[in-house]
């Protein structure tokens, strides 16, 4: 018995996270137009889009603090962040580094 190995050509073009989100949303809309949701396909699309959105850095909230000069808060879950964090350890949101 012999097997042929086929090498798949992959599109190596890199796309932005924003474009990946738009692509997933378009695929989800097309899926919804043509199929009934089974086995949680829409939930999988929603989850993938949510995770990609968390990769887009959002500005931290800066809060004056009498004990410190300031504190940083996550823009999504409002938890206190260390200035060194680039991701919130509580919700996973990417945050912009302070300048």
Kinemage of the C-alpha trace (Angstrom):
@kinemage 1
@onewidth
@group {chain A} dominant
@subgroup {mainchain}
@vectorlist {calphas} color= white
{ca unk a 1} P 0.000 0.000 0.000
{ca unk a 2} L 1.400 3.398 -0.936
{ca unk a 3} L 0.368 6.806 0.237
{ca unk a 4} L 0.766 10.018 -1.632
{ca unk a 5} L 1.584 12.991 0.486
{ca unk a 6} L 0.024 16.205 -0.669
{ca unk a 7} L 1.516 19.405 0.581
{ca unk a 8} L -1.109 22.061 1.040
{ca unk a 9} L -0.245 25.463 -0.218
{ca unk a 10} L -1.058 27.947 2.453
{ca unk a 11} L -1.631 31.599 1.922
{ca unk a 12} L 1.228 33.123 3.871
{ca unk a 13} L -0.168 36.630 3.609
{ca unk a 14} L -0.442 38.062 7.085
{ca unk a 15} L -3.600 39.891 8.015
{ca unk a 16} L -4.379 42.181 10.906
{ca unk a 17} L -6.452 41.075 13.869
{ca unk a 18} L -9.138 43.517 12.781
{ca unk a 19} L -9.262 41.886 9.313
{ca unk a 20} L -9.386 38.412 10.873
{ca unk a 21} L -12.379 39.522 12.968
{ca unk a 22} L -14.132 40.899 9.888
{ca unk a 23} L -13.435 37.648 8.018
{ca unk a 24} L -14.889 35.556 10.852
{ca unk a 25} L -17.947 37.778 11.092
{ca unk a 26} L -18.516 37.470 7.335
{ca unk a 27} L -18.187 33.676 7.516
{ca unk a 28} L -20.600 33.596 10.465
{ca unk a 29} L -23.178 35.660 8.556
{ca unk a 30} L -22.844 33.394 5.526
{ca unk a 31} L -23.203 30.329 7.756
{ca unk a 32} L -26.340 31.773 9.367
{ca unk a 33} L -27.849 32.526 5.952
{ca unk a 34} L -27.320 28.966 4.724
{ca unk a 35} L -27.455 26.617 7.706
{ca unk a 36} L -29.205 25.978 10.972
{ca unk a 37} L -26.858 26.359 13.941
{ca unk a 38} L -25.975 22.948 15.267
{ca unk a 39} L -23.339 21.870 17.739
{ca unk a 40} L -22.762 25.464 18.797
{ca unk a 41} L -21.110 26.731 15.619
{ca unk a 42} L -22.312 30.287 16.311
{ca unk a 43} L -20.967 30.074 19.852
{ca unk a 44} L -17.588 29.010 18.440
{ca unk a 45} L -17.583 31.970 16.028
{ca unk a 46} L -18.552 34.354 18.857
{ca unk a 47} L -15.822 32.968 21.112
{ca unk a 48} L -13.150 33.230 18.400
{ca unk a 49} L -14.165 36.835 17.689
{ca unk a 50} L -14.140 37.657 21.415
{ca unk a 51} L -10.642 36.204 21.810
{ca unk a 52} L -9.352 38.111 18.796
{ca unk a 53} L -10.854 41.340 20.146
{ca unk a 54} L -8.913 40.808 23.387
{ca unk a 55} L -5.686 40.830 21.344
{ca unk a 56} L -6.269 44.444 20.282
{ca unk a 57} L -4.598 46.635 22.932
{ca unk a 58} L -6.878 49.128 24.653
{ca unk a 59} L -5.644 52.102 26.674
{ca unk a 60} L -5.446 51.546 30.402
{ca unk a 61} L -7.459 53.689 32.745
{ca unk a 62} L -5.220 55.930 34.838
{ca unk a 63} L -6.490 56.535 38.352
{ca unk a 64} L -4.910 59.060 40.752
{ca unk a 65} L -4.014 57.411 44.048
{ca unk a 66} L -3.057 59.324 47.236
{ca unk a 67} L -0.629 56.558 48.258
{ca unk a 68} L 1.013 56.359 44.839
{ca unk a 69} L 1.292 58.766 41.941
{ca unk a 70} L -1.298 56.798 39.979
{ca unk a 71} L -2.695 53.340 39.412
{ca unk a 72} L -3.682 51.588 36.217
{ca unk a 73} L -6.970 49.772 35.672
{ca unk a 74} L -7.997 47.350 32.962
{ca unk a 75} L -10.362 49.075 30.498
{ca unk a 76} L -12.604 45.974 30.417
{ca unk a 77} L -12.813 44.517 33.930
{ca unk a 78} L -11.526 47.504 35.989
{ca unk a 79} L -9.021 45.386 37.936
{ca unk a 80} L -5.822 47.107 39.110
{ca unk a 81} L -2.860 46.414 36.813
{ca unk a 82} L 0.868 46.600 37.304
{ca unk a 83} L 2.512 49.129 34.960
{ca unk a 84} L 4.569 46.234 33.552
{ca unk a 85} L 1.531 44.243 32.361
{ca unk a 86} L 0.730 44.199 28.661
{ca unk a 87} L -2.265 41.891 29.295
{ca unk a 88} L -4.781 41.923 32.112
{ca unk a 89} L -4.221 38.774 34.213
{ca unk a 90} L -7.897 38.798 35.198
{ca unk a 91} L -9.712 38.947 31.829
{ca unk a 92} L -6.921 38.581 29.248
{ca unk a 93} L -7.440 41.947 27.544
{ca unk a 94} L -4.344 43.374 25.868
{ca unk a 95} L -3.531 46.815 27.253
{ca unk a 96} L -1.307 49.537 25.871
{ca unk a 97} L 1.954 50.080 27.695
{ca unk a 98} L 2.271 53.387 29.529
{ca unk a 99} L 4.427 55.955 27.848
